[in-house]
Amino acid sequence: PNMRGFSPGERRYVRAKLLRWYDKRNRFFPWRGESDPYRVWVSEVMLQQTRTDTVAERYPRFVSRFPTLKSLADAPLEAVLSEWEGLGYYNRARNLHRAARIIAESRQGNLPADKKSLNVLPGFGPYIAGAVSSIAFGERAAAMDGNFVRVLSRLLDISEPVDMPAVKVALESEAETLVPPSRPGDFNQAMMDLGATICLPRNPRCQACPLSRHCSALAGGTAMTRPIKTKKKAPPPGVTVFQLWAESQNSIRLVRREEKGLFGGMWELPGLMMDGRPLQPDNKTLAHLCQSALGPGWRPGKVIARLTRTLTHRKILFVVLSTVKKKGIPNNNKKKTSPNEKSIWAGAADIEALPLPTAQRAVIQAARDALPGDQENLFD
């Protein structure tokens, strides 16, 4: 790629000015100054796809419930998913749990201290590996999040898309050289803070930037157009999820998803997903769903609630249908009996305790709100 790098003198200037600025202006967060590698790791996993103010609220709760790597590794996945509820991107929690178990079993509970070894663990990748190794262990390694990339692309006025493979490699190489041998963790956090508070995506506050004298994009008048990215693909088409509302003795039927994929290992109303937005599956399909999810004697009823949510950039329309049980069919309110149970009749306390995606809680609430007046207080 056609990209210039910093001169040795520019590197020294950028490091010194940025760290001086960071020492005066760094933001306070519950994980800042943390030396326990496990807690640094947890905070970085949370921060990967969640707003800092949300993480600031949820991180203390998580490390209070799972204060050590061993306590996380020993916990059932369901407990971890339950504590992660509302943070989204649940694969992060599953990978956190998997990696904790690997480290507990094969490394006596000690995280590897270098970026290369961390990078092979589930859920790590170059950014989290660089962040943990530099912040927790003082390794000279770059942690390039979106903020770091934006700052670097402006400082060097990179005129090619930063997500092109060759440009990415060149940027990573420049970043690794730019990180100083001393205080590498502080430097990485300073770059993130600068991008989050000064070098903003749309309206950069260049007049307040400690690095403005060495910013090529500012000098060239191109700061507003950096970084350049390749055009995004069109978002995937929406999907419709048809779900069943089945009641029996103050409980509703819930099923547990397979552990892989979106919301893996979490609980939801029984249902099926269909691409696009069909009016409704045919009666035979719905009847089969009723039989498999609820047993013989149940049949689908009418639509009682509709709710649209956007999850991982995809619009999902949830359609909840009532169900009807034939007279004479005995109640089978089997509660969860083992961690491997795939379906249960869940009362209010179960729904409160089980890990359910936030969107699914909203769907259940919408269905409850739509129930006839005499059933509104079913779970109250």
N, C-alpha and C positions, 0 to 999 in steps of 0.2 A: 504493500500500500504506500501511497504518496503521503508520508507522515514524518514530520520532524520530531526529534526527541529533545529533552532538556539538555543543556550543557551542564557540566559539573558545578559551575558557579550558580546556575539557575536552581539546580536541585538543592544546594545548600541554602539558598535564599528562601525557597518555598518551604523547606522543612522548618527553618528557624522562625519565619514569620507565622506559619500556620500553628506551630506548637505554642508560640507566645500568645497568639489569639485564643487558642483552646484553653490555656491555663487561666485566662481571664473570663472567657465567655461560655465555657462548656456547660451543657444542660445537665440538670440533676435528674437521674433516674434511679429506681431502687437497685438496679444491677450495676450501676457505675461504681468503679472502685472495688468491685467484687474480685476476690483472688481465687475462689474455689472454682476449678475448671468446670465441674459439673454445672454449677449455677450460671457461669458465663455461657456455656453451651445451651442450657434451657432458654436463657434470654434471647440468644441469637436465633434459635429455632422459632420462637414466638414472633420475633421482630421481622422475620423473613417476609411474611405476607400479611402483617397486621399493623395497624396504626400504633404509634408509640404510646399515645395516651391510653389506649385499650390495654396494651401490654403492661403499662405502669400499674394498672389496676389489677390485672390478673396474675402477673408474675409472682407477687408476694404470696398469693393464695396457693399457687401451684407448688412453690418450694416449701411452703408450710406443710402441705399435705405429703409431699415427697421430698424431704429435706436432703437426702443423699442419693447418690447413684444406685446404691444397693436397695434403698426403699422403693425406687422407681422400678428397678429390675424385678423385685419380688412381688410387685403389685400386679393384679390381673389387668389385662388390657382394658376391660370394661371400666375399671376405676379410673384409668388414665384418660380414656375417651370422655368419661363423665366430667372430669375436671377440665378437660379441653373444650367442653361444650360452649358454643358461642364464639370461639376464636376462628372457626372455619378451617378449611384445607386440612382435614383430619388425617391425611396421609402423613403430615408432619408428626403428629402424636404417635401414630403407629410406628414410624421409623425411629422416633426418639426411644420408644419402648424396646423395639428390636435391638437397637444399637446398645442400649443400657444392658440388656441381657447378654449380648455378645461380650461386652467389656467386663461384666461381672464374672462371666464364665471363663474367659480366655486371658484376661489381663488383671485378675485380682481386683477388679473395680477401678483400675487407674486408666484414665483417658490417655491415648498417645499424645506426646508433646509436640509433634511436628505435623505440618500441613499435609505432607505426602501420606503419612500413615492414617491420619484422620479422614482423608478424602475417600478412602475405600469403605468406610463404615456406612450403614444405611442412613440416608437422609442428609449426608454432609455436603459433598460437592465443594468446588473451589472457594466460594464465598465463606460459608460457615467454617470450613477447615482453616482458612486464613484468619478469620476473626478469632476463633478459639485459640489457635496456636500463638497468635501475636498478643492477644489480650491476657490470656491465662498463663502462657508459658514464656512470653517475651521473645518468641521466634521472629526473625526478620522475614515477614511474609505479608503480602498484600491481601486485603479483604475488600474486593471490588463489588459493592452494591450499586444500585442505580445512581445514588448520589455521587459516589466516587467516580463513576464513569462520566457523569455529566460535568463535574468539575474538571476532570482531566481533558475531556473533549474540548472544553472552552479554553483552558490554559494553553493547549497545543493547537487550537483552531483546526480540528480535524474535519476535513471536507468530504469524507467518505462515510457511508453508513457504519455506525459503531457495532452493529450486530452482524456485519459480514465476517465470516470466519477469519480471514487474513488480518482484518483490522482488529478483531477481538484479541488475537494472539499478540499483535504488536502492542496493543494497549496493556495487556497483562504483563508483558515483558517490561514495558516502561514503568508500570506501577510497581513491580517487584524491585526495580532499581531505585525508584523514588522513595520507597519506605526506608527510613533511616535505621541504622544498626541499633541505636539506642531509642527507647520508647516507641517501638513499632506499633504496639496496641493503641497507645494514645494518638499516634499519627493517623491510623486507620479511622478511629472514632472522630478525630478532628475533621477528616475529609467528609465523613458522613454528616457531621453536624453542619459543616459549611454548606453542603448541598441541601440540607434540610431547612436551613434558616436564612442563608444569604444567596447562594447560587441556585435560586429557585428555577423550576422549569419554564414558567411563563414570564414572570417579572423579576429577573435577577436584580438584587440590590447591590449593583456593582460599586456604588459610592461607599458602601460599608465593608467592602471585601478587603481583607488583609493582603490578598495576592493580586490586586488589580494592576499593579505595576508590571507584573509578569504574565498578564493574560493576553494572549495573541488574539483571541476572538473579540475582546473588548477593544483592543487597538485597531482591529480590522473592521469593526462595526458588525460582526456576525454573531455576537453572543446569543441573540434571540433565536437564531436558526440552528444552534448547536445544542445537543448532539443530533446528527442526522440519523434517521433509522429507515430501514426498508419498509415499504408499505405493508401494513398489516393485512392478513387474510381476512376475508369476510367472516363474521362470527358464525359458528355452527347453527343450523336451524334449530328452532325451539322444539321441545318435546312435551308430551302430555303424559302425566302419571295418573292413572285411574286407581283409586284406593277404596277399600271397603271399610265401612263403619259398622262393626258388629258388637252388640252389647249383650251381656249376660251377667246378672246378679251384680250390678254396680261395677262392672269391669268391661274393658274393651279389648279386642284382640290386637296384639302386637306381634310382629315377626322380626327376627334378627337378620340383618344382611350378612352375606359372606364377608370375610375379613378383607378381601382385596377390593380395590376400586373405591369410587366415591362413597363416603359414609360407611365404609366397611366396618363390620362389627357393631354397628349401631342399630337401634330399634326404630320401627316405623309401623304404620298401618299396612296390612297386606295389600299388595297392588301389583300393577304391571306398567311398564313404560312403553310408550309408542312414539316413534318419530313423527314430527309434524303435529298438526292439531286436528285429528279426526273427530267427528261428532261424538262417537262412542264405539267401543269394541262391540262386535256382534254378541247376541244373547248367549250363544254357545260358549264363546270365550269367557264371558263374565260368569256363566254358570260353572265352568270348569275352575275358574279362579276361586269361586265360593267354596266349591267342594274341596279343593286342595288346601285352602287356607283355614276353613272352618269346620269341615267334615260334612257328612251327609245330612240332608234335611235343611240346609241353608240355601236361599236363593237371593240374587241381587234385587235391590229396590230402585228407588229414584235418586237422582242427583240431589244432594243436600248442601253442597258447598263447592265453590270454585275459588282458587287462590293462585296468583302468579308471583313467582319469585325469580330473581336472577342469581344463579349460582355458577361460580367459575365462568363468568362471561356467557352463560347460556340461559335463555329464558325457559322456565319450567312452569307449565300450567298444571296445578294439582286439581283433580276432580274427584270429590268424595261421594260415593254412593252408599245409601243405606242398605241394610240387608234384612231379610225376614227369615225367621226360623219356623219350621213347621211345628204345629202343636204335637205334643207327645215325644218330641226329641229331648232326651235328658240333658241337663246342664253338665258341662264338663269344664269346670273352672280350674283347670290344672295350673298351678302357679309354677314359677321357674324353680326347677329342682337341681339344676347343675349349670356350671358355666357354659356347657355345650348346648343347652336348650335353645331350640330355634324359634319357638313360638310360645306365647303365654297369654293368659287372660290377666290384664293389668288393671289394678285399681288405682286410685288417686296417688297413694303413697309410692306405688311402683313407678308410675309415670314421672313422678317427681325425682325419683332416685336413679332411674335408668338413663344411660346416655342416648339422647335423641337429638338429631340435628335441629338447629334453631328453626329452620323452615318447617320441619315436621311438627314441632310444638305449635307453630302458628296455624298449621293445617288442622290439628286436633282442636285448637281453640275455635277456629272458624266453624268446624262441624258442630262443636258443642253449642256455639251461639245460634246455630241454625236449627237446633232441635226444637220440637214443640214445647210450649210453655210448661207442661207438666213434667218434662224431663230435663229442664234447664239445670236443675240442681243435682243432677246425677252424681257428680264428683265433688260437690261442695261440702 
